[in-house]
Each structure stands twice: as C-alpha cells, then as structure tokens.
Amino acid sequence: MITDLDPAQDLSEQLHELLREAPLGLSEYELIQRLKTRHSTHIPHLELTDKLVLFRTHFLVFNALYLLRDQLHADRSAHLAISPLCVQLMPYEAGSAAISELDALRDYYLDLANLRDTTEEDVEKLLASFWTRMQGSEEKSAALELFGLHDSSQPLNLALIKQRYRQLVSVHHPDRGGSTSRLQSINKAMEILQRYYN
C-alpha cells in the first residue's frame, strides 16, 4: 500500500524515505514521479512540459539531495551518490565517501539565488548550451573515428593526435595521389580535436 509522504517532513527527509525504499537507487525522473504520486507538497504539481517548471522542480530536488548528502555525511550514516540517472544510498565509508572541498554542482544547487533568479530565458540558454555540448560530443567522436583513434587503448593527448594527423596528411595529400576532399575532412577533424585536447 502506497501512503502519502508526511507533509511535516522537509523535502530532504521525503527523498531519504523514498531512497530507503529503493536500495538499487532511482533516477531523478523516478524520484519526481514518486514525490508526486505520494503527494509531496514541496514540489510543483504541474506538468513538466513547461521549461521553467521543469527547471524549478529539478533544482528543488537537487537542492534537497545535496542537503541530504551533507546530513548523511555529517551523521556518518550513509553516502548519497547523486546523478540524474541514479540517486542511490550507499554505505558510509570514512574517507572514501568524503565530500569534496570544491564541488561546483553542490555549490550551485545549495545557492537558492540560482533558483530565485533563473528566468525562462536563462533556462532556454542552459538547454541550448547542453545541446551544443551534446552535439560537440558527437562531433568529437566523429573526428576521433576519422583519425582511427575512437577505440584507442592509449590515453589521448594533443601530441598523439598531431602525430596521427601528420600520418594521415602524408597518405591522403593530393600531391601523393590522395583526394582533396579527404584532406579537407582530415583538416576539419584536426580543428575539432584541437578544441578538445591541448
């Protein structure tokens, strides 16, 4: 039987209750759906199709998760692994589960000014930036594949990429029987990879 969450609990306590019931963890989406199903009064009960509602719901949940992680760490009772795809309670281990001194995401979500001051236009920019980075990731993968480095067993660095670039240019240069279009693709791939490796 599913019971409503206690409205007297803060959102961190409600999330803790839901996570204790799911030892394998829950995604952010599953957490939000369970909060809604169990009538949490701490998140907007609106459709997540509106980008600002989606951002605010996400922010409130992550703010509460970072507060909960800090509390669990202070109590030495558990470690909370936080990611949008899986939020999971883990056993506490001294030292290894320590909270990093510099955690930019934690700082962002614990600063309520970021919730209060973020406008719909800001959310649009955040989403555009996210998709640009995702597209860039595909671009980088394609360039590595063209260079034959997409499944390289050695760590990639600019020196290795330049070495591979020189090899490809020597093979595909039009003066050596290669094609101009292939050389242009190689040059474009090099431009892309120089943005990612320095």
Backbone as ProteinMPNN parsed JSONL, in Angstrom:
{"seq_chain_A": "MITDLDPAQDLSEQLHELLREAPLGLSEYELIQRLKTRHSTHIPHLELTDKLVLFRTHFLVFNALYLLRDQLHADRSAHLAISPLCVQLMPYEAGSAAISELDALRDYYLDLANLRDTTEEDVEKLLASFWTRMQGSEEKSAALELFGLHDSSQPLNLALIKQRYRQLVSVHHPDRGGSTSRLQSINKAMEILQRYYN", "coords_chain_A": {"N_chain_A": [[0.834, -1.186, 0.0], [0.594, 2.161, -0.935], [1.494, 4.996, 0.763], [0.792, 8.432, 1.57], [3.387, 10.902, 1.652], [4.689, 12.297, 4.639], [3.596, 15.5, 5.259], [4.808, 17.154, 7.085], [7.453, 16.581, 7.024], [10.587, 17.74, 5.684], [11.689, 18.3, 2.266], [14.109, 16.93, 1.847], [13.982, 14.904, 3.798], [11.776, 13.482, 2.878], [12.75, 12.568, 0.414], [14.809, 10.956, 1.371], [13.327, 8.947, 2.621], [12.062, 7.785, 0.359], [14.319, 6.865, -1.032], [15.375, 5.011, 0.777], [13.539, 3.026, 0.432], [14.216, 2.055, -2.004], [16.701, 0.314, -2.677], [18.404, -0.084, -4.888], [18.548, 2.314, -6.024], [17.215, 5.304, -7.637], [16.201, 7.04, -10.579], [16.368, 10.567, -11.323], [13.973, 11.349, -12.539], [12.259, 9.228, -11.752], [12.26, 9.666, -8.987], [10.968, 12.19, -8.854], [8.461, 11.511, -9.926], [7.57, 9.7, -7.971], [7.464, 11.374, -5.749], [5.362, 13.021, -6.55], [3.27, 11.141, -6.831], [3.0, 10.344, -4.206], [2.103, 12.583, -3.035], [3.761, 14.825, -2.253], [4.242, 17.982, -0.864], [6.18, 19.72, -1.523], [7.151, 20.106, -4.07], [6.42, 21.477, -7.343], [3.234, 20.629, -8.561], [2.763, 20.38, -11.343], [2.587, 19.974, -14.928], [5.567, 18.784, -16.457], [6.217, 19.87, -18.84], [6.518, 22.558, -19.264], [9.319, 24.59, -19.457], [10.426, 26.199, -17.419], [9.071, 25.324, -15.124], [9.989, 22.702, -15.128], [12.755, 23.158, -14.719], [12.688, 24.38, -12.152], [11.563, 22.357, -10.573], [13.501, 20.35, -10.885], [15.685, 21.739, -9.737], [14.839, 22.115, -7.051], [14.687, 19.445, -6.181], [17.377, 18.599, -6.483], [18.659, 20.416, -4.796], [17.614, 19.579, -2.331], [18.637, 16.98, -2.319], [21.436, 17.398, -2.162], [21.542, 18.666, 0.331], [20.64, 16.556, 1.907], [22.721, 14.705, 1.4], [24.872, 16.017, 2.63], [23.976, 15.973, 5.285], [23.791, 13.199, 5.84], [26.47, 12.54, 5.565], [27.589, 14.059, 7.645], [26.403, 12.772, 9.802], [27.599, 10.365, 9.534], [26.26, 8.17, 8.535], [25.524, 7.255, 5.994], [26.354, 7.278, 2.481], [25.472, 9.391, -0.167], [25.023, 8.884, -3.459], [24.846, 10.968, -6.185], [23.305, 11.549, -9.175], [21.67, 12.45, -12.248], [20.722, 10.142, -13.509], [20.855, 8.098, -11.65], [20.178, 8.055, -8.324], [21.383, 7.108, -5.295], [21.443, 5.513, -2.133], [24.296, 4.71, -0.328], [26.538, 2.594, 1.543], [28.182, 4.098, 4.339], [31.543, 5.062, 4.229], [34.384, 5.887, 5.835], [36.424, 8.519, 4.795], [36.654, 7.591, 1.952], [34.144, 8.276, 1.041], [34.049, 10.904, 1.443], [33.057, 14.326, 1.277], [33.871, 16.379, -1.356], [36.058, 19.182, -1.178], [35.82, 21.245, -3.083], [33.078, 21.417, -4.839], [31.423, 22.106, -7.459], [28.829, 21.684, -8.483], [27.356, 21.051, -6.17], [27.655, 23.48, -4.783], [26.284, 25.161, -6.543], [23.609, 24.15, -6.477], [22.983, 24.458, -3.8], [22.801, 27.149, -3.462], [20.275, 29.194, -3.169], [19.677, 31.468, -4.569], [20.16, 30.893, -7.204], [17.923, 29.457, -7.91], [15.881, 31.302, -7.42], [16.588, 33.495, -9.059], [16.738, 32.589, -11.674], [15.519, 32.857, -14.884], [12.987, 32.212, -17.422], [14.207, 32.674, -19.858], [16.891, 32.287, -19.145], [16.801, 29.545, -18.623], [16.267, 28.589, -21.184], [18.72, 29.256, -22.387], [20.464, 27.615, -20.899], [19.549, 25.084, -21.694], [20.065, 25.206, -24.451], [22.848, 25.412, -24.381], [23.46, 22.935, -23.268], [22.593, 21.185, -25.32], [24.298, 21.99, -27.35], [26.755, 21.189, -26.301], [26.287, 18.436, -26.271], [26.02, 17.932, -29.015], [28.565, 18.684, -29.761], [29.973, 16.627, -28.577], [29.306, 14.481, -30.226], [30.48, 15.395, -32.554], [33.173, 15.402, -31.827], [33.545, 12.642, -31.414], [33.151, 11.696, -34.017], [35.35, 12.885, -35.311], [37.502, 11.644, -33.98], [37.034, 9.056, -34.803], [37.47, 9.272, -37.576], [40.205, 9.713, -37.496], [40.96, 7.267, -36.629], [41.183, 6.808, -33.938], [39.194, 6.335, -32.151], [38.776, 4.08, -30.596], [41.083, 3.852, -29.135], [43.659, 2.338, -27.222], [45.515, 3.631, -25.746], [46.049, 6.562, -23.69], [44.617, 9.57, -24.866], [46.133, 12.462, -26.237], [47.199, 15.754, -27.263], [49.651, 15.594, -28.618], [49.761, 12.931, -29.558], [47.531, 12.977, -31.228], [48.317, 14.91, -33.121], [50.477, 13.566, -34.256], [49.16, 11.432, -35.481], [47.619, 12.918, -37.26], [49.597, 14.012, -38.985], [50.473, 11.631, -40.176], [48.158, 10.845, -41.559], [47.813, 13.022, -43.306], [50.126, 12.786, -44.874], [49.546, 10.444, -46.238], [47.112, 10.983, -47.56], [47.396, 13.328, -49.021], [46.882, 15.363, -51.911], [49.09, 15.692, -53.648], [50.356, 13.303, -53.381], [48.762, 11.473, -54.486], [46.389, 11.338, -53.119], [43.026, 12.449, -52.148], [41.527, 15.697, -52.504], [39.166, 16.338, -51.118], [39.159, 14.429, -49.075], [41.457, 15.205, -47.664], [40.602, 17.711, -46.807], [38.595, 16.927, -45.019], [40.153, 15.668, -43.105], [41.663, 17.838, -42.181], [39.579, 19.395, -41.091], [38.717, 17.686, -39.049], [40.988, 17.754, -37.467], [40.944, 20.424, -36.608], [38.649, 20.349, -35.002], [39.421, 18.474, -33.003], [41.545, 19.828, -31.816], [40.215, 21.657, -30.282], [39.345, 20.177, -28.152], [41.528, 18.879, -27.044], [44.512, 19.867, -25.519]], "CA_chain_A": [[0.0, 0.0, 0.0], [1.352, 3.403, -1.03], [0.966, 6.035, 1.657], [1.287, 9.781, 1.307], [4.537, 11.338, 2.443], [4.325, 13.187, 5.742], [3.836, 16.882, 4.854], [5.638, 17.832, 8.085], [8.86, 16.333, 6.666], [11.075, 18.591, 4.601], [11.884, 17.532, 1.031], [15.242, 16.013, 2.043], [13.503, 13.74, 4.566], [10.907, 12.71, 1.989], [13.626, 11.877, -0.539], [15.504, 9.905, 2.13], [12.363, 7.854, 2.78], [11.908, 7.126, -0.941], [15.568, 6.176, -1.372], [15.497, 3.823, 1.645], [12.641, 2.004, -0.135], [14.745, 1.638, -3.31], [18.135, 0.097, -2.445], [19.17, -0.02, -6.129], [18.56, 3.703, -6.462], [16.16, 5.799, -8.51], [16.586, 8.168, -11.414], [15.725, 11.823, -10.923], [12.59, 11.289, -13.03], [11.501, 8.333, -10.873], [12.072, 10.359, -7.701], [9.936, 13.224, -9.02], [7.163, 10.846, -10.088], [7.166, 9.146, -6.665], [7.072, 12.511, -4.91], [4.021, 13.443, -6.989], [2.325, 10.066, -6.507], [2.799, 10.281, -2.748], [1.572, 13.896, -2.652], [4.692, 15.751, -1.611], [3.822, 19.384, -1.029], [7.391, 20.527, -1.684], [7.495, 20.325, -5.473], [5.245, 21.9, -8.119], [2.457, 19.529, -9.142], [2.393, 20.841, -12.68], [3.227, 19.203, -15.986], [6.965, 19.146, -16.634], [6.426, 20.315, -20.218], [6.981, 23.946, -19.189], [10.757, 24.516, -19.154], [10.724, 26.829, -16.137], [8.576, 24.388, -14.098], [10.935, 21.584, -15.122], [13.986, 23.614, -14.066], [12.461, 24.61, -10.721], [11.386, 21.049, -9.94], [14.842, 19.752, -10.869], [16.522, 22.462, -8.786], [14.381, 21.803, -5.691], [15.069, 18.065, -5.862], [18.826, 18.517, -6.307], [18.976, 21.157, -3.576], [17.297, 18.688, -1.207], [19.563, 15.838, -2.336], [22.744, 17.822, -1.634], [21.367, 18.87, 1.774], [20.578, 15.216, 2.492], [24.054, 14.113, 1.349], [25.669, 16.656, 3.681], [23.496, 15.494, 6.59], [24.199, 11.797, 5.985], [27.912, 12.54, 5.761], [27.853, 14.575, 8.999], [25.982, 11.725, 10.741], [28.359, 9.157, 9.202], [25.293, 7.075, 8.438], [25.452, 6.745, 4.624], [26.839, 8.169, 1.423], [24.456, 9.53, -1.192], [25.544, 9.077, -4.812], [23.868, 11.824, -6.862], [23.397, 11.777, -10.618], [20.291, 12.438, -12.752], [20.309, 8.809, -13.915], [20.724, 7.211, -10.492], [20.442, 8.583, -6.985], [21.39, 5.874, -4.502], [22.065, 5.472, -0.809], [25.391, 3.753, -0.271], [27.088, 2.515, 2.907], [29.167, 5.112, 4.694], [32.926, 4.61, 4.41], [35.197, 7.041, 6.219], [37.462, 8.904, 3.84], [36.35, 7.4, 0.536], [32.882, 8.938, 0.703], [34.134, 12.292, 1.908], [32.585, 15.349, 0.361], [34.972, 17.168, -1.916], [36.113, 20.588, -0.754], [35.304, 22.059, -4.176], [32.064, 20.704, -5.603], [30.702, 23.203, -8.108], [27.4, 21.372, -8.564], [26.805, 21.204, -4.828], [27.574, 24.92, -4.505], [25.228, 25.733, -7.387], [22.279, 23.751, -6.014], [22.722, 24.932, -2.442], [22.607, 28.6, -3.519], [18.883, 29.389, -3.576], [19.595, 32.584, -5.523], [20.107, 30.299, -8.54], [16.517, 29.114, -8.139], [15.08, 32.535, -7.402], [16.946, 34.451, -10.105], [16.77, 31.997, -13.008], [14.321, 33.167, -15.667], [12.709, 31.291, -18.521], [15.259, 32.92, -20.853], [18.09, 31.602, -18.642], [16.604, 28.105, -18.817], [16.458, 28.368, -22.626], [20.164, 29.299, -22.652], [21.05, 26.405, -20.317], [19.201, 23.95, -22.555], [20.81, 25.36, -25.709], [24.238, 25.097, -24.071], [23.512, 21.485, -23.086], [22.505, 20.517, -26.619], [25.523, 22.304, -28.083], [27.794, 20.291, -25.774], [25.978, 17.082, -26.741], [26.363, 17.901, -30.427], [30.025, 18.715, -29.785], [30.441, 15.292, -28.221], [29.182, 13.674, -31.439], [31.483, 15.935, -33.466], [34.468, 14.899, -31.347], [33.581, 11.198, -31.683], [33.331, 11.504, -35.46], [36.727, 13.257, -35.642], [38.371, 10.568, -33.48], [36.829, 7.891, -35.662], [38.175, 9.554, -38.827], [41.633, 9.554, -37.219], [41.202, 5.897, -36.188], [41.558, 6.849, -32.521], [37.974, 6.241, -31.347], [38.878, 2.989, -29.613], [42.497, 3.78, -28.797], [43.921, 1.788, -25.892], [46.392, 4.546, -25.01], [45.416, 7.846, -23.377], [44.727, 10.533, -25.955], [46.629, 13.807, -25.956], [47.391, 16.506, -28.499], [50.845, 15.094, -29.311], [49.371, 11.71, -30.269], [46.603, 13.371, -32.289], [49.119, 15.57, -34.167], [51.252, 12.518, -34.928], [48.216, 10.731, -36.366], [47.259, 13.892, -38.298], [50.701, 14.052, -39.952], [50.435, 10.36, -40.912], [47.025, 10.868, -42.486], [48.093, 14.021, -44.344], [51.14, 12.244, -45.802], [48.922, 9.402, -47.056], [45.963, 11.468, -48.329], [47.666, 14.597, -49.703], [46.704, 15.235, -53.367], [50.384, 15.558, -54.312], [50.79, 11.901, -53.244], [47.714, 10.616, -55.037], [45.184, 11.372, -52.291], [41.958, 13.328, -52.64], [41.408, 16.995, -51.839], [38.05, 16.312, -50.165], [39.597, 13.652, -47.903], [42.389, 16.05, -46.923], [39.795, 18.735, -46.14], [37.951, 16.263, -43.872], [41.199, 15.451, -42.091], [41.964, 19.153, -41.596], [38.435, 19.782, -40.255], [38.774, 16.839, -37.851], [42.074, 18.265, -36.628], [40.427, 21.653, -35.977], [37.708, 19.927, -33.944], [40.139, 17.832, -31.897], [42.35, 20.827, -31.106], [39.348, 22.322, -29.288], [39.132, 19.267, -27.014], [42.807, 18.432, -26.47], [45.544, 20.915, -25.592]], "C_chain_A": [[0.881, 1.253, 0.0], [0.7, 4.448, -0.138], [1.543, 7.383, 1.266], [2.498, 10.06, 2.179], [4.054, 12.322, 3.498], [4.628, 14.637, 5.34], [4.688, 17.663, 5.848], [7.126, 17.621, 7.804], [9.296, 17.354, 5.63], [11.377, 17.692, 3.398], [13.043, 16.551, 1.16], [14.806, 14.75, 2.774], [12.597, 12.858, 3.704], [11.734, 11.922, 0.97], [14.366, 10.727, 0.145], [14.585, 8.693, 2.303], [12.209, 7.081, 1.468], [13.156, 6.328, -1.312], [15.81, 4.951, -0.491], [14.638, 2.68, 1.107], [13.166, 1.449, -1.462], [16.257, 1.44, -3.216], [18.995, 0.163, -3.716], [19.21, 1.397, -6.701], [17.401, 4.022, -7.393], [16.726, 6.911, -9.381], [15.891, 9.423, -10.89], [14.257, 11.804, -11.337], [11.729, 10.413, -12.119], [11.257, 8.972, -9.512], [10.952, 11.394, -7.792], [8.564, 12.587, -9.147], [6.672, 10.267, -8.753], [6.774, 10.253, -5.688], [5.662, 12.96, -5.261], [2.968, 12.413, -6.584], [1.993, 10.048, -5.018], [2.51, 11.658, -2.161], [2.514, 14.759, -1.819], [4.223, 17.17, -1.883], [5.006, 20.297, -1.333], [7.802, 20.78, -3.129], [6.246, 20.76, -6.23], [4.534, 20.678, -8.709], [1.867, 19.995, -10.462], [3.08, 19.944, -13.687], [4.659, 19.699, -16.183], [7.269, 19.554, -18.073], [6.877, 21.767, -20.266], [8.425, 23.942, -18.703], [11.102, 25.123, -17.802], [10.244, 25.947, -14.978], [9.54, 23.206, -13.982], [12.222, 21.972, -14.399], [13.781, 23.747, -12.566], [12.279, 23.297, -9.969], [12.736, 20.354, -9.798], [15.703, 20.413, -9.79], [16.132, 22.105, -7.35], [14.812, 20.402, -5.267], [16.576, 17.977, -5.615], [19.305, 19.311, -5.09], [18.759, 20.249, -2.363], [18.247, 17.494, -1.155], [20.936, 16.222, -1.784], [22.666, 18.12, -0.132], [21.35, 17.519, 2.496], [21.969, 14.571, 2.495], [24.939, 14.693, 2.448], [25.284, 16.121, 5.06], [23.942, 14.051, 6.842], [25.701, 11.682, 6.237], [28.262, 13.0, 7.184], [27.493, 13.529, 10.052], [26.808, 10.446, 10.601], [27.463, 7.937, 9.077], [25.205, 6.47, 7.038], [26.14, 7.737, 3.7], [25.741, 8.217, 0.373], [25.135, 9.822, -2.516], [24.476, 9.819, -5.606], [24.223, 11.97, -8.329], [21.97, 11.746, -11.146], [19.802, 11.034, -13.106], [20.157, 7.844, -12.755], [21.146, 7.928, -9.212], [20.314, 7.384, -6.056], [22.061, 6.075, -3.158], [23.102, 4.37, -0.804], [25.871, 3.677, 1.18], [28.134, 3.608, 3.128], [30.529, 4.453, 4.847], [33.757, 5.849, 4.698], [36.268, 7.285, 5.174], [37.027, 8.78, 2.405], [35.063, 8.1, 0.129], [32.889, 10.402, 1.123], [33.681, 13.265, 0.839], [33.768, 16.196, -0.071], [34.892, 18.606, -1.432], [35.484, 21.495, -1.809], [34.348, 21.222, -5.004], [31.154, 21.766, -6.21], [29.21, 22.928, -8.211], [26.722, 21.545, -7.212], [26.616, 22.683, -4.519], [26.44, 25.569, -5.288], [23.85, 25.422, -6.802], [21.974, 24.194, -4.587], [22.548, 26.456, -2.373], [21.206, 28.88, -4.057], [18.685, 30.591, -4.489], [19.531, 32.046, -6.95], [18.696, 29.842, -8.892], [15.696, 30.381, -8.32], [15.326, 33.398, -8.635], [16.952, 33.884, -11.522], [15.437, 32.227, -13.71], [14.109, 32.12, -16.751], [13.763, 31.446, -19.619], [16.564, 32.236, -20.433], [18.002, 30.096, -18.865], [16.795, 27.755, -20.284], [17.944, 28.325, -22.966], [20.856, 28.056, -22.103], [20.783, 25.189, -21.202], [19.961, 24.011, -23.878], [22.272, 24.99, -25.51], [24.421, 23.583, -23.923], [23.52, 20.778, -24.44], [23.721, 20.799, -27.477], [26.65, 21.385, -27.623], [27.562, 18.863, -26.248], [26.352, 16.928, -28.208], [27.886, 17.884, -30.579], [30.611, 17.356, -29.47], [30.379, 14.371, -29.435], [30.244, 14.086, -32.455], [32.872, 15.392, -33.111], [34.603, 13.407, -31.654], [33.825, 10.916, -33.159], [34.768, 11.815, -35.877], [37.701, 12.174, -35.181], [38.247, 9.328, -34.348], [37.554, 8.077, -36.995], [39.682, 9.353, -38.665], [41.98, 8.116, -36.799], [41.591, 5.811, -34.728], [40.358, 6.661, -31.594], [38.003, 5.097, -30.34], [40.34, 2.752, -29.226], [42.69, 3.255, -27.376], [44.827, 2.703, -25.066], [45.678, 5.868, -24.757], [45.658, 8.843, -24.515], [45.252, 11.865, -25.452], [46.924, 14.47, -27.294], [48.604, 15.997, -29.286], [50.51, 13.852, -30.14], [48.456, 12.043, -31.444], [47.359, 14.043, -33.438], [49.939, 14.554, -34.952], [50.362, 11.77, -35.933], [47.792, 11.638, -37.528], [48.338, 13.926, -39.385], [50.731, 12.774, -40.809], [49.329, 10.382, -41.973], [47.248, 11.854, -43.629], [49.091, 13.462, -45.355], [50.526, 11.182, -46.718], [47.889, 9.996, -48.023], [46.196, 12.797, -49.045], [47.521, 14.401, -51.217], [48.027, 15.085, -54.136], [50.909, 14.117, -54.272], [49.694, 10.94, -53.707], [46.443, 10.563, -54.217], [44.142, 12.318, -52.861], [41.896, 14.603, -51.815], [40.306, 16.959, -50.789], [38.414, 15.524, -48.903], [40.546, 14.478, -47.042], [41.635, 17.157, -46.18], [39.094, 18.157, -44.91], [38.943, 16.053, -42.733], [41.544, 16.766, -41.403], [40.837, 19.619, -40.677], [38.438, 18.978, -38.95], [39.858, 17.324, -36.903], [41.639, 19.538, -35.911], [39.524, 21.309, -34.796], [38.474, 19.382, -32.746], [41.03, 18.801, -31.143], [41.52, 21.601, -30.081], [39.198, 21.482, -28.022], [40.416, 18.846, -26.318], [43.808, 19.56, -26.6], [46.713, 20.551, -24.697]], "O_chain_A": [[1.788, 1.39, 0.82], [-0.488, 4.745, -0.266], [2.636, 7.471, 0.707], [2.626, 9.536, 3.286], [3.117, 13.086, 3.265], [5.787, 14.977, 5.105], [5.231, 18.714, 5.506], [7.964, 18.384, 8.283], [8.499, 17.789, 4.799], [11.324, 16.467, 3.505], [12.966, 15.443, 0.63], [15.214, 13.648, 2.409], [12.65, 11.631, 3.794], [11.452, 10.755, 0.698], [14.529, 9.654, -0.436], [15.019, 7.551, 2.15], [12.226, 5.85, 1.471], [13.049, 5.227, -1.852], [16.384, 3.963, -0.949], [14.963, 1.509, 1.298], [12.618, 0.478, -1.985], [17.017, 2.313, -3.635], [20.192, 0.436, -3.629], [19.832, 1.641, -7.735], [16.702, 3.13, -7.873], [17.626, 7.639, -8.962], [14.942, 9.341, -10.11], [13.391, 12.204, -10.56], [10.615, 10.791, -11.755], [10.173, 8.837, -8.946], [10.092, 11.466, -6.913], [7.602, 13.064, -8.545], [5.482, 10.341, -8.447], [5.853, 10.082, -4.891], [4.859, 13.247, -4.373], [1.911, 12.765, -6.062], [0.861, 9.774, -4.621], [2.651, 11.878, -0.958], [2.116, 15.345, -0.812], [3.852, 17.509, -3.007], [4.849, 21.517, -1.392], [8.703, 21.579, -3.386], [5.131, 20.449, -5.811], [5.175, 19.8, -9.288], [0.653, 20.002, -10.664], [4.033, 19.238, -13.357], [4.926, 20.897, -16.084], [8.429, 19.582, -18.484], [7.552, 22.17, -21.213], [8.729, 23.362, -17.66], [11.982, 24.617, -17.107], [10.93, 25.834, -13.963], [9.866, 22.764, -12.88], [12.725, 21.216, -13.568], [14.609, 23.279, -11.785], [12.781, 23.14, -8.856], [13.074, 19.838, -8.733], [16.372, 19.725, -9.019], [17.001, 21.824, -6.524], [15.247, 20.196, -4.134], [17.009, 17.352, -4.647], [20.262, 18.909, -4.428], [19.614, 20.163, -1.481], [18.621, 17.045, -0.071], [21.534, 15.46, -1.023], [23.621, 17.856, 0.599], [21.961, 17.358, 3.553], [22.357, 13.954, 3.488], [25.666, 13.96, 3.119], [26.146, 15.851, 5.896], [24.414, 13.724, 7.931], [26.149, 10.841, 7.016], [29.119, 12.411, 7.842], [28.177, 13.402, 11.068], [26.727, 9.552, 11.443], [27.837, 6.826, 9.453], [24.852, 5.299, 6.897], [26.46, 8.863, 4.08], [25.141, 7.189, 0.058], [25.751, 10.874, -2.687], [23.336, 9.362, -5.697], [25.301, 12.45, -8.68], [21.123, 11.078, -10.553], [18.606, 10.756, -13.018], [19.411, 6.871, -12.856], [22.293, 8.342, -9.046], [19.277, 6.722, -6.023], [23.105, 6.72, -3.054], [22.834, 3.242, -1.218], [25.633, 4.599, 1.96], [28.867, 3.984, 2.213], [30.662, 3.422, 5.506], [33.816, 6.762, 3.874], [36.937, 6.353, 4.726], [37.027, 9.779, 1.686], [34.916, 8.482, -1.033], [31.845, 11.054, 1.151], [33.898, 13.048, -0.353], [34.557, 16.663, 0.751], [33.809, 19.174, -1.294], [34.714, 22.398, -1.483], [34.789, 20.392, -5.799], [30.234, 22.26, -5.558], [28.403, 23.843, -8.043], [25.637, 22.121, -7.125], [25.554, 23.097, -4.052], [25.722, 26.421, -4.765], [23.02, 26.318, -6.648], [20.805, 24.291, -4.213], [22.183, 26.986, -1.324], [20.977, 28.81, -5.264], [17.635, 30.722, -5.118], [18.918, 32.669, -7.817], [18.322, 29.845, -10.065], [14.914, 30.503, -9.263], [14.389, 33.968, -9.194], [17.152, 34.632, -12.479], [14.377, 31.85, -13.211], [14.954, 31.25, -16.966], [14.164, 30.461, -20.239], [17.264, 31.67, -21.272], [18.98, 29.45, -19.241], [17.414, 26.74, -20.604], [18.386, 27.471, -23.735], [21.736, 27.498, -22.758], [21.672, 24.37, -21.433], [20.445, 22.991, -24.369], [22.872, 24.333, -26.36], [25.41, 23.02, -24.392], [24.337, 19.891, -24.685], [24.139, 19.942, -28.254], [27.408, 20.863, -28.441], [28.51, 18.154, -26.588], [26.932, 15.916, -28.603], [28.427, 17.163, -31.418], [31.635, 16.972, -30.035], [31.289, 13.572, -29.656], [30.833, 13.242, -33.13], [33.637, 14.981, -33.983], [35.659, 12.959, -32.103], [34.594, 10.024, -33.516], [35.345, 11.1, -36.697], [38.627, 11.823, -35.913], [39.231, 8.633, -34.598], [38.184, 7.144, -37.492], [40.353, 8.881, -39.583], [43.154, 7.784, -36.632], [42.252, 4.859, -34.313], [40.488, 6.812, -30.379], [37.31, 5.156, -29.325], [40.772, 1.618, -29.019], [41.99, 3.662, -26.448], [44.903, 2.574, -23.844], [44.798, 6.255, -25.526], [46.762, 8.94, -25.051], [44.868, 12.337, -24.382], [46.899, 13.816, -28.336], [48.568, 15.98, -30.516], [50.931, 13.739, -31.291], [48.586, 11.465, -32.523], [47.071, 13.774, -34.604], [50.078, 14.668, -36.17], [50.758, 11.514, -37.07], [47.627, 11.168, -38.653], [48.022, 13.875, -40.574], [50.983, 12.831, -42.012], [49.538, 9.992, -43.121], [46.916, 11.567, -44.779], [48.92, 13.643, -46.56], [50.952, 11.042, -47.864], [47.798, 9.566, -49.173], [45.259, 13.34, -49.629], [47.981, 13.394, -51.755], [48.065, 14.416, -55.169], [51.801, 13.757, -55.04], [49.698, 9.757, -53.367], [45.513, 9.833, -54.561], [44.341, 12.915, -53.919], [42.167, 14.608, -50.614], [40.479, 17.487, -49.691], [38.027, 15.902, -47.797], [40.447, 14.451, -45.816], [41.99, 17.502, -45.053], [39.009, 18.819, -43.876], [38.618, 16.235, -41.56], [41.699, 16.809, -40.182], [41.097, 20.174, -39.609], [38.189, 19.527, -37.876], [39.679, 17.312, -35.686], [41.934, 19.711, -34.728], [39.627, 21.908, -33.725], [38.216, 19.775, -31.609], [41.256, 18.621, -29.947], [42.068, 22.139, -29.119], [38.95, 22.02, -26.942], [40.401, 18.495, -25.139], [43.943, 20.151, -27.672], [47.685, 21.301, -24.616]]}, "name": "protein", "num_of_chains": 1, "seq": "MITDLDPAQDLSEQLHELLREAPLGLSEYELIQRLKTRHSTHIPHLELTDKLVLFRTHFLVFNALYLLRDQLHADRSAHLAISPLCVQLMPYEAGSAAISELDALRDYYLDLANLRDTTEEDVEKLLASFWTRMQGSEEKSAALELFGLHDSSQPLNLALIKQRYRQLVSVHHPDRGGSTSRLQSINKAMEILQRYYN"}
